[in-house]
């Protein structure tokens, strides 16, 4: 398992890496979870699809910055 930002690692391999947020909000199958889905793109070509699923109660603690990421990694 690797640690650190996947976006930062992709920037070492590809040019012009950007994050495109697909969805942020309640997980539709279980509203007690918060979900964030993104594409990591290079030159407008998708390279990685990533999904983060966190219990809403954890957004107040360790994962509090997740809701403020926007198009950052």
ABEGO torsion letter per residue (X at the ends): XBBEBAAAAAAAABBGBBBBBABBEBBAABAABBBBBBBBBBGGBBABBBBBBBBAAAAABAAAAAAAAEABX
